[in-house]
Amino acid sequence: MKCPFCGFEEDRVIDSRSCQEGRAVRRRRECLGCHQRFTTYEYIERSPLMVVKRDGRREPFDREKLLAGIVTACRKRPVSMDDIEAMVNEIEAELSNPSVSEVTSLEIGEKVMERLRRVDEVSYVRFASVYRKFRDTSEFMEELKGLLGKE
């Protein structure tokens, strides 16, 4: 492992811990060259999960894209980054079934909306308005009525 500070290629592991519910190992390392400390994560390498888009295209699942979509929906709302990270981790865990190689973008969107609805209704409506591509205000109002009726 190359030191991110000096590039030296030897280090020692100071601490190892399981993280992300056992799906990764966090290692604290110390460079034997400059003695700076840094953290690395080990994950099991899996074949990439493919996302089938609405138009039939396939692309690899991108955790950062999922995170960015939820962050955008929650902008200027009382939803912490810890809550958002937890949502992404839950969704990613649900999708990480080794027997499943493809998932539709619709399935991912439904999982996001299910969680946003529980956390913050405004963020839910923001995400739903983009995800469901409302054509006019009447469709948007129907979604709001459904949301208000389920309280």
C-alpha positions, 0 to 999 in steps of 0.5 A, spaced: 500 500 500 502 506 497 502 512 503 498 517 500 503 522 504 510 520 501 508 514 496 513 510 500 510 502 499 511 499 506 506 500 512 504 497 518 497 495 520 495 499 527 488 497 528 483 492 524 475 493 525 469 490 521 465 496 518 459 497 514 455 491 518 461 486 516 461 488 509 468 491 509 474 491 514 477 498 516 484 498 517 488 504 520 495 504 517 502 507 519 507 509 514 514 506 515 517 512 511 514 518 514 510 515 520 503 519 517 497 515 519 492 513 514 485 509 513 484 504 508 478 499 507 477 492 504 471 490 500 469 483 497 470 484 490 463 482 486 461 482 479 458 489 478 450 490 479 447 492 473 442 498 473 437 497 467 434 504 465 427 506 463 430 506 455 433 499 456 440 501 457 444 498 462 450 501 466 453 499 473 450 501 479 453 507 482 453 508 489 455 516 489 449 517 484 444 514 488 447 518 494 447 525 490 440 524 488 438 523 495 442 529 497 439 533 492 432 531 494 434 533 501 437 540 500 435 545 505 431 540 509 432 537 516 435 531 514 442 529 516 448 526 512 448 520 517 441 519 515 442 520 508 448 515 508 444 510 512 439 510 507 444 509 501 447 503 506 440 500 507 438 500 499 445 498 497 445 492 502 438 490 499 441 490 492 447 486 494 444 479 493 449 475 490 444 471 486 441 478 482 446 481 477 441 486 474 436 491 478 431 496 474 432 504 476 424 503 477 426 498 483 431 503 486 427 509 485 421 506 489 426 504 495 429 511 495 422 514 495 419 509 501 425 511 505 424 519 504 417 518 505 419 516 512 424 521 513 422 527 510 415 528 506 418 534 502 424 531 500 420 525 498 415 530 494 421 533 491 424 526 489 418 523 486 417 529 482 423 528 478 423 520 479 415 520 476 416 525 471 409 529 472 407 531 466 402 537 469 400 540 476 394 535 476 399 529 477 403 532 482 397 534 486 394 527 486 401 525 489 400 530 494 393 528 496 395 521 496 401 523 501 396 527 505 391 522 506 396 517 509 397 520 515 
